[in-house]
């Protein structure tokens, strides 16, 4: 890529990040943080306080909440604007006239959506420190691993959003969000670790097919000393999810944008 296309690419990123950080911060906070904060409050503090959950449950809950926040915020950050720009406002046409390849417009969308997911997950950490009875066990956190996991988890959410944004018709998006996001959230080893599902083999098999499982287990490995999937399986799941859904999403974007 020549310097001029790179400048155009960076300008598009800067414009979207400006809207995200300066124009829509309250919308972002409401969309990304309300749900995880209430999950931490209800499942991590209130249920243990009334004896409905074990006091150590927060150790399993926090990685799952971080994974959900990462993936779903990035997913919605990619899918929602794309659906609008491809089918309603046609704002994407202006971006396609920029002096950059078509695929790099999709990559720019993925980058901004990944930033949104990462910022949301980082913002959950201080909330968890305040809400959970035992706070966060800082000694168990591996910072370098957590940074890499955050980047991978946000990218998985973004490529899933790219697929949804280019495949789903605008009038069906509400239905698809309702039927896709809920299974992603609840079958992704989010509220319990993958190893805890040994007693339910069929559900454990379902969890293996869910990309969120590998994000949850990766976050669990980076933030706790508890059991988690083996590192090799986590890396394989993360890589396969990014490759499969990334290729699918880029192909769908090119077809919708050029076709």
JOLINKA-V647064 format. One record per helix or strand. SS is the DSSP state (@ for helix, = for strand). FROM is the first residue (numbers start at 0). LEN is the number of residues. If there is no record, write none. Layout:
BEGIN
SS|FROM|LEN, SS|FROM|LEN
END
This chain:
BEGIN
@|2|21, @|24|25, @|56|31, @|91|5, @|101|30, @|137|3, @|142|25, @|169|17, @|193|6, @|200|8, @|210|13, @|230|28
END
